Amino acid sequence: MATFMKNLNRVSQCEDLFREQNLGDTGVDGYQTKYILGIDEGGEGISQDALAKKIFVNKSNVARQLSRLEDKGLVRRGENPGDRREVLVCLTDEGVKVLREIRRINAEWREKVTADFTEEEKAELVRLSEKLLLNATKIMDGRM
């Protein structure tokens, strides 16, 4: 199992590098893409705390990366109208353009990395990885 986890980690690192190599002049690195994707999934905005929990990073990393993305004009932070103590983060128009490019690159990565898989193998891989993620999430939530 240790080899499996090491391989899984290396595939993830390769994916980050692939995205970074293909993001060109956007100024976004492979690691920052998960922030952009996580913010997008938040709809009209997501709190920094919710984003940290969603993408499994600590709050200080979220604050640091959001500052960098804000400096690049890709995200904006604003007060939550429903709770003035909470800051919501959303993508700017430029951030949405980068999001589309990230999605295109992710689709290309999936196609390439599973090129010699059958449809059944792809489905089984998704099923098992979802099961693995569910267990990991339970561990992080203290339910396991």
C-alpha positions in Angstrom: 0.0 0.0 0.0 2.9 2.3 0.7 4.0 2.1 -3.0 0.4 2.9 -4.1 0.3 6.0 -2.0 3.7 7.1 -3.2 2.6 6.6 -6.8 -0.6 8.5 -6.2 1.3 11.4 -4.8 3.7 11.4 -7.7 0.8 11.4 -10.2 -0.6 14.4 -8.4 2.8 16.2 -8.5 3.1 15.4 -12.3 -0.4 16.8 -12.8 0.6 20.0 -11.0 3.7 20.4 -13.2 1.7 19.6 -16.4 -0.8 22.3 -15.5 2.0 24.8 -14.7 3.8 24.0 -18.0 0.6 24.6 -19.9 -0.8 27.6 -18.2 1.7 29.8 -20.1 1.6 33.5 -19.3 -1.3 33.4 -16.9 1.1 33.7 -14.0 -0.7 30.8 -12.2 1.3 27.9 -11.0 0.1 24.3 -10.8 -0.5 24.5 -7.1 -2.7 27.6 -7.3 -5.1 26.0 -9.7 -6.8 24.1 -6.8 -7.7 27.4 -5.3 -9.2 28.7 -8.5 -11.2 25.5 -8.9 -12.3 25.5 -5.2 -13.5 29.1 -5.5 -15.4 28.4 -8.6 -17.3 25.6 -6.9 -18.4 28.1 -4.3 -20.7 29.9 -6.7 -21.2 33.5 -5.7 -18.3 33.3 -3.3 -16.8 31.1 -0.7 -15.3 31.9 2.7 -11.6 31.5 3.2 -12.4 29.0 6.0 -14.7 26.9 3.7 -12.1 27.0 0.9 -9.4 25.7 3.3 -11.6 22.8 4.3 -12.7 22.1 0.8 -9.2 21.8 -0.7 -7.6 20.4 2.5 -5.0 23.0 3.2 -4.4 25.1 6.3 -5.9 28.6 6.7 -2.6 30.4 6.5 -1.8 28.8 3.1 -5.2 30.0 1.9 -4.7 33.5 3.0 -1.2 33.6 1.4 -2.3 32.1 -1.9 -5.4 34.3 -2.1 -3.2 37.4 -1.7 -1.1 36.2 -4.6 -4.1 35.5 -6.8 -5.7 38.8 -5.8 -2.4 40.7 -6.8 -2.7 39.0 -10.2 -6.3 40.2 -10.6 -7.8 36.7 -10.6 -9.8 36.8 -7.4 -11.4 39.5 -5.2 -12.4 39.4 -1.6 -15.4 41.1 -0.1 -17.6 41.2 2.9 -20.3 38.7 3.2 -23.6 40.6 3.2 -25.1 38.0 5.5 -22.2 38.0 8.0 -20.0 41.1 8.1 -17.3 39.2 10.0 -16.8 36.8 7.1 -14.8 37.5 4.0 -16.0 35.9 0.7 -13.7 35.2 -2.2 -14.9 35.0 -5.8 -13.2 34.9 -9.2 -12.8 38.1 -11.3 -13.6 38.0 -15.1 -9.9 37.4 -15.6 -10.0 34.6 -13.1 -12.9 33.0 -15.0 -10.8 33.0 -18.2 -8.0 31.3 -16.3 -10.5 28.8 -14.9 -11.6 27.8 -18.4 -8.0 27.3 -19.4 -7.4 25.1 -16.2 -10.4 23.0 -17.1 -9.1 22.5 -20.7 -5.7 21.5 -19.3 -7.3 19.2 -16.8 -9.3 17.4 -19.5 -6.2 17.1 -21.6 -4.3 15.6 -18.6 -7.1 13.1 -17.9 -7.1 12.0 -21.5 -3.4 11.6 -21.7 -2.9 9.9 -18.3 -5.6 7.3 -19.0 -4.9 6.9 -22.7 -4.3 3.1 -22.6 -7.2 2.4 -20.1 -10.4 0.7 -21.1 -13.7 2.5 -20.2 -14.2 -0.2 -17.5 -10.8 0.6 -16.0 -11.5 4.3 -16.0 -14.8 3.7 -14.3 -13.2 1.4 -11.7 -10.4 3.9 -11.1 -13.0 6.7 -10.4 -15.0 4.4 -8.2 -12.0 3.3 -6.1 -10.6 6.9 -5.9 -14.0 8.2 -4.7 -14.0 5.5 -2.0 -10.4 6.4 -1.0 -11.4 10.1 -0.8 -14.5 9.4 1.3 -12.3 7.5 3.8 -9.7 10.3 3.8 -12.4 12.9 4.4 -13.8 10.9 7.3 -10.4 10.7 8.9 -9.9 14.5 8.6 -13.4 15.1 10.0 -12.6 12.8 13.0 -15.3 10.3 12.0 -12.8 7.5 11.5 
